Amino acid sequence: MIRLLLSFLALATFLHAQTEDGKLRIIVFGAHPDDAEYKAAGTAVKWARLGHHVKLVSVTNGDIGHWKEAGGPLALRRAAEVKACAQKLGVTSQVLDIHDGELMPTLENRKLITRVIREWKADIVIAHRPWDYHPDHRYVGVLMQDAAFMVAVPFICPDVPPLKKNPVFLYSSDGFQKPYPFTPDIAVGVDDSFEQKLDGIHELTSQHYEGGANGSEEHVKNVPPASDEAGRRAWLKRRWGARQGSEADKYRDLLIKLYGEEKGKAVKYAETFEICEYGRRPSLQEIKQLFPFYD
């Protein structure tokens, strides 16, 4: 009993200390060990540079996310990849122990996500929209929505203190059109963090250089070999430059609204997010406080 009490006191002290530095606490959920990194690493770097606390969470362990290998060895490999990526980004990573392809929006998993958000003392929570090509992606979105109110309700998951106020919940970007297209409220220019994002996702070798679940021997042959690191980096930059550049061009009007005419037109690469109406709904002024990059 004394040991248990001491454990609870230690946890309480740790959680209290996490909120004492006045910095923002951001948690990004991705379905697999690459999704959070791909969707938000540029913005995560910008937060981290200002001293804010960012955690990138993989809700499944990615153990079938490769065309040639699977199971425990792949899960360990992918956990190591996101850990190395997080070190390059200056953030924290976590991989939950759920099999890839088997995530379900159960009560157990709702409580799990609620606990993870509470333990991080999140001010901002980001995840996939619940309309996506992959069931794991969809259910991460559903679980985030289901946790959006519950994180502040004291008598669910009473082993972890509830948050004092509901975080801002956000969807990461996608291109799906039904039932409605992604409609961002926040656009972040990541020109100044793009190279560091590349440094991070360069570590996710199994996914882009080997193609992940959709890879093949042919894909690997078309990518510069591991011995040619500069060639790989250039290959990665072309792909991600096109992706983040397209996002900036598509949402140029929003960039101009947030940054002003001159700066908004100059943004080359962007990451964008949509407010989930189930959480706190920030004003434009609060958005600029939570994303302190616009001045």
N, C-alpha and C positions, 0 to 999 in steps of 0.2 A: 504493500500500500504506500509506504514512504517513497519507494523508487518510482511508483506510478505518479505520485504527486509531484516529485521532483522533475519528472519528465514533462508533465504538463506545465509546470512553472518555467522550465527551460524553453519550451515551445512558445509560451506566452511572451517571455522576455525577448525571444528572437523575433517574433512577429511584431511586437511593439517597436523594436529597434528598426525594423524595416520601414516604418512609416515616419521616422523621426528626422530624416534628412531633408524633407521638403521637396524631394524629387518625384517626378511622375513614375508610375509603375505600369508597364505595358506588357500584356501577354498576347501572343499570336498563336492560334491553333491551326495546324495543317493536318491533313489526314495521314500523311506519310512523311518519312524523314527526307524531305526536300521541299514540301509545299509551303510551309511558313517562310522558309528561306527564299524561295523563288518569289513569293507574293509581296514580301515586306522587308527584305534585308536592307534595301537602300534607305528606307525611312528609319529602320531600327538603328542603323549606323549613326544617323543624324541625331536621334535621341540619345544614344550612348555617348556620343562625343560631348553632349551637354551635361553628362552625369546622370541621366535618367536610367532607370532599370528596365531592361527588356528581357523577356524570356520567350523563346521559340519552342513550342511544344508539338511533337509528333504524336498524334492520338493513336496510331497503330505503329507497329514495329517494322513494317516494310518487308516482312519475311517472304513475300512472293513477288516483290517488285523487281524482278530481273528475269531475262529470257533464258539464262543458262544456269543459275544457281538459286537456291531457296532455303528456307528453314532457319534454324538457329544460327548457322554461320553467316548467312546473309543479314539477319537481324543485327548481329554483333557488328558486322562490317558497316552497316548503314548508321548504327548508333555512333560508331567511331567517326564516320564522315560528318555527321551533323555536329558532333562535339568539336572537331577540327574547324569546321566552318564557323561555329559560334566564337571560337577563340580569335579567328581572323576578323570577325565583325565587332568584337568587344561586348558580346551579349552572353546570356545563359541559355542552355538547351536542356530539354527533357524529352525522353521517349517513353510513352506509356506501354504497358505490357498487354497489348491487344493484337491479335493476329491481323495481318494485312488482308483485306477483303472480307473480313468477318465483323466489322463494326456494326452494331445495332443501337437504335435509340431507346435503350432500356432504362428502367428506373435506376438500376445499378450504375449505368454509365452516366446518367444525368447527375447522380450524386457525386460520381468521380470528378466530372468536369466542374461541378459546383465547388468541391473541395479544392481543386487545383487553383481555381480563380481566387477563392478566399485566401488560400495560403500565400499567394503572391500579392495579396492586397491590391488588386488591380484597379487602376483608374480607367484604363482602356483595354478592351478585349476585342480581338480581331479573329475572324474565321471565314471559311467558305460560305457562300450562299447555299441554301438548301435546294438549289436547282443546278445540277451539274451532271456531267457524264458518268462519274464514278460514284457508286453507292457510299463508299467511305467518305467522300467529299460531302455528299448530300447530308449524311447523318451527323457529320461534325457540325454543319450549319444548324441542323435541327437541335442537336444537343446544346449548342451555344444559345439558341433562342430559348430553349427550355430552362436553361440556367439563368437567363437574363433577369428574371424577377427573383428567383429562389435564392440567389447569393446574399440577399439582404433579409431573408426570412429566418428568424432565429431558431425555430424548432424543426428545421430540416437540417440534417448533418450537424447536430449540435456539438459534435466533437471538435469542430473548427468554428471559431467565432464568426458571425455574419459580418458582412461589410456594412459600414455605417451609412454609405450611400451607394446607390446603384451606379456601376461604371457606365461609360459610354461604350456601347457595343457596335462594332463595325463589320461590314462584309468586305472581303478582299475582291479584287476585280476578276471578271470572267467575261466570255463573249457569248453566253447563251441568251436566247431571246424570249423563251417561254418559261413560265407564264408572263414574265416581264423582263426586259433587258436590265443589266447592271446600270445603275444611274448614280454616279458618284456625287457625293457632297464635299469631298476633300480630295485635293490633288497636291501631291508633294513633288517638287522638282528635286531629282536625285543626281543631278550632274556632278555635284561635289562629293558624292558618296558612291558613285557608280563603279569606280575602279576598285574600291574596297569591297563592294558587293561581289564583284567578279573574283576578288581574292578569296572570298568566303565560298562561293558556290563552285569555284574551281576544285574544292575538296570533295564535292559530291560526284566522285568519279563514276560510280556504278550507274548513275542516272543519265547524265548527258553524254559523256565520252563512250559509255557502253550501251546507252539507250534504254536502260531500265527494263521494264516488263515488255516494252515494244521494240527492244533492240534486236540485233542479229549479228552474225558474223560479217555481213555486208556493211552494216552500220559501223562497226568497229574499224573495218578497213578504210572507211571514208573519213575517219577522224585521225588527225595527227597522232602518232604513237606517244606513249608516255615518255619516251626518251627526248621528244621534241616539246618541251614545256612551253616555249615561246609560241610555237605553232598552235598548240592546244589553246593557249590563252587567246591568241588572235581569233581562232575559230569560235571560241566561246563569246568573245566580245562582239563578233559580227552578229551572232544569233540574238544575244541579249540587247545589243544596241538597237537592232531592228524592233525587238519586242517593246522595250521601254520607250523608244522613239515613237512608235506607233501609238502608244498610250498617251504620250504627251500631245501628239498632233490631234488625236481624237477628242481630247478634253481640253483643248487650248483655251476655250472661253472660260472654263472654270479656273484654269491657271491664271488667266488675266484677272479674273474677279478676285482671287486670293492674293496675288503678288503685285497687282497693278499692271498697267499696259506694258511698260518697258521690260520689266523682269519676266512677266508672264509670257510674252512673245519670245523671250530669249531661252526659255527652258528647253533643253534638248531631250532629256530623259525624265520620265515621271512614273510614280506609283500612285494609285487612286483607291479610294475607299468610300463605301456607302454606309450611311447611318442606319442601323437596325432600330426600328421604332419601338422595340420591346424594352430597350434600356433607356438611359437618360438621353434626352434630346438636347444637344448643346446648341447654343446660339452661335452666330458667326464669331462673336467676341470670344466665347469659350473655346471654339475650334482653334482660334489663333493662340490661345493659351496652352491647349493640349498639343498643338503642333506648332511649336515656337520657332518657325522657320521663315516666316513671311516678311519680316522687317528688313 
